[in-house]
Amino acid sequence: MPQLRLIILVCLAMLAFAGNSLLCRMALKHTSIDAASFTTIRLLSGACMLWWVVRLKSGPASTATAGSGNWLSAGALFVYAAAFSFAYVSMSAATGALLLFGAVQATMIGYGVWRGERFRKWQLVGLALALAGLVALMLPGLAAPSLPSSLSMVSAGVAWGVYSLRGKGAGDPTRVTAGNFLRTVPMALLLSLFMVNHLSLDLAGLGLAVLSGALASALGYAIWYQAVPALKATHAATVQLSVPVLAALGGIVFIGEAVTLPMVLASGAILGGIALVILEKK
């Protein structure tokens, strides 16, 4: 793949990932849509977009995407999407992206430890630094997220880490993701039915949910999967360190969020610690 095209694809994917945090926070802060409805519309629009992408890539004969993926992975994807939305009811875009990213990486690193992967000295230092930053970020009054919101976002990160681990070697990632998105739709509809007493919709919220599902999620994942084969594993992991930074900048520009010094310090500990683990692994 030409270098310029690879750089463009990676940049677009990182913008899409950060965009998910911004779109969700904007919808739940500035519109009246409820978290369950946002989750349902996001997953439904993502499934439709991925179905269309698979159709374009493989033709009408290959649109039976429900045969790709599996229900366990779809369950992890649903838990991620639902916990993500409920966390952003009362959490800034930057804090949410940082907790999400930290939990994803912690889950995948922890899986490596469980499988017997040995860490070097600087990896252990980085892991301790990242965990300390995550704990500090969840302390009351530091970055202002409530404990339930923090735990919800950490749960979303763990679920996404599990989903990512289950997806390794599962076949064509776009088709597998499309199949898993389709399987999450009935789960999301059940969630909305369970939360029907809190149902609240408006056009702006619906529009942001569709953008989050169809563009930031579906097309973002499709673009990322195009770029990943051309990247080294360490590069693919390291470049994702930019997502919380992009989300923080977007929160300042588009939502008017403030970034505090304690949050900057916690962010530096988390991202720096993860970078040490990833880069030392190389």
N, C-alpha and C positions, 0 to 999 in steps of 0.2 A: 504494500500500500504506500503511495507517495506520502512523504513526510508532511507536506502542507495539509493534505486531506486528513491525515491522522490527527494533526493538531486541531483542525476545525471540528472534527467529530468529537474529540475529547472535550473541547471547550463547550460545545453545544450540550453534551451529556451532563457536564457539571452544572451548567446553568439550569438545565431541566431539573436536576436533583435539588438544587437550592430553591428553584421555583416552586417545588411542591410545598416546602415550608412556608414560603411567602403567600402562596395562593390560599392555603388552608387557614393561616393566621388571619389574612385579610377577610376571608369569608366569615369566619367565626367571630371576628372583632367588629367588622364594619357592616355586616348584613345580618339578617334575622334567621338565616338557615341554621338548623340544629346539627349537631355533630353526627348523629346517625344518618340523617338524610344526605349530608355531605359525603359520608363514607359510601353510601349506596350509589349515589350519582357518579362518584369518582370511579368506583369499580365497574359499574355498568358501562360508562363511556370509555374506560380503558379497555374493557373486553371488546367493545365494538370496534375501536380503532385498531387493536391488535389483530382482530379477525380480518379487517380490511388490509392490513399490512401483509399478513400471511397470504391472502388471496392475490395481492399484487406480486409477491415474490414467487409463488408456486402455482398460481392458476386456480380456477374454480374447483378442480378435482382434489385440491389439497386443503380445502377450507374446513374439513372435519376436525377442527382443532381440539374438540372435546376429548379425542383419543390421546392427546398429548398431555403431559403433566399427570398429577395424581391428587387425591383428596387430602392427603396429609400436608403436602406442600401448599395446596390451596388454603387449608386451614391456617397455616402459618402466615400466609399472605393476608388473609382476612384479619387475623389478630393484629398484625402490623398496621393495616389501614385503619381499623377501628380505634385501636389504642392511640395511634398518631392523631386522629381527629379529636378525640376526647381530651387529649393532653393539651392541644392548642386552644382550647376554650379559654385558658387562663395562663398562657405562657408566651413569651416573646419568640419571634421566629429564630433569632440567634441562639437563645438558650435551648430551644427545642431541637434545632439541628445539631447542636453540640452534644446534647445528651443522647440523641438518636445515634449519631455517628460513633460516639464513644462506646455505647452499648453494643452496636454491631461489631465493632472491632474486638471488644472484650470477649464477646461470644465466640468469635472465630479463633481468637488467640487461645481462649480457654479450651476449645475443642482440640487445638493442636497439642496443648499440654496433656489433655486427657488421653490423646493417642500416643503419648510418650515422647513428644518433641522436646528436645533439650534446649534450654535458653542459655545464652552467654551472659556474662556479667552485665554488659550495658543493656541487654534486653530486659534483664530483671530490674535494673534501675528505671528503664523506661516504663515498664509495666507498673511498678510501684508509683511512679510519678503520675501516670495516667489515671490510675485508680484513686489516688489522693485527690486529683483534680475533679473527678466525677463525684466523689463523696462531698467535697467542698461545695460543688455547684448545687448539690441537693440540700445543703444546710439551710434552714430557715433564715430568710433575710439577706442572703448573699446575692443571689440573682433574682430574687423575688418570686420564683415559682412555688406553688403550694406543693406539699409532699405528695398528695394524690396525683397531681399533674405530672410531677417528676417521675413517680413510679410508673404511671401510664406510658410516658415516653420511653423509659428504660425498657418496659415490657415490649413496646413496639420495636425497639432496637434488637432485643433478644430474638423476637419473632422473625425479624428480617435477616438476622444472622443465621438462624436455623434454616430459613427459606433459601438463603444463598448457599449454605453447605449442602442442602439436599439437591440443589440444582446442578452441582458439579457433575459433569459427564452424563447429564440426563438426556442428551440429544440436542437438536436444533433449539437454541435458547429462546428464539422468538416464538416458535410454535409451542414450546413447553409453557412459556409465560402466558401465551394466549389461552391455552387450555386451562391453566390455573386461574386466570382472571375469570373465565367463564364459570368455573366452579364456585368462585366466591360470590357470584350474584345471588343465588338463593340464600346464602348465609347472611348477606347484607340485607336482603328483603326481610328476613326473619328478625334481624336486629331492629330495623325500622318499625316493624309490626310490634315488637316488644316495647319500643320507645314511642309508640304512637301518641301517648299523652303529652309528649314534648315536641310533637311535630310542628315545624315552623319553616316555611319556604318563602323565598322571594326570587325575582328574576336575577338580581345581581349575584346572590348566593349560588343559584343554580348554574349561572354562567361560569363562576369561578371554579365550581366543582367539576364541570365539564372540561375546562382548561386543565385542571389538575390531573384528571383521569386520562383524557385523550392526548394531550400534548406533553405535560411534564412527566407523566408516568409512562404511558404506552410508547410514545415516540421517543421519550428519553431513554427508556430501556432498549428499544430497538436500535437506536444510534449507538448506545454504549456497547451493545453486543457486536456491532460492526467493528468497533475500535479495539475491543479487548484482545482478540487473537493476535493483533500486531504489537501488543504491549507486553513487556516483561511483567511477571507477577508483582514484583516490588514496585514497579512504576505504576501499575494499575491501582495498587493499594495506596501509594503515596499521593497520587494526584487527587484522590478523594479527600485529602486533608483540606483541599480548597473549598469544599462544600459549606462547612460552617462559616467560613470567612465570607463567602459570597452571600450566604443567608443573612449574616449580620449586616453587611453593607446594604443589601436590599431592604432589610428592615428599617434601617436608618433613612434611606432615600424614599421608599414607597409607603412606609407605615408610620414613620416618625418615631421609631423606637430609640431609646437611649441605651448606650453601652457603658456600664460602670467599670471602674478600675478592678474591683474584686472579680468581676466576670472575665475581664481580660486576663487576669492572672490565672484563674482557673482554666480558661481556654488554652493559654500557653502551656500549662502543665499537661492537659489532656492531649493536645495535638503534638506537643514536643515529645511526650512519652510514647505515643503511638508511633511517631516517626522513628524514634530510637529502636523500637521493637522491629519495625518493618525493614529499616535500612540495615540494621545489624544482622538481620536474618540473611540478607544477600551475601 
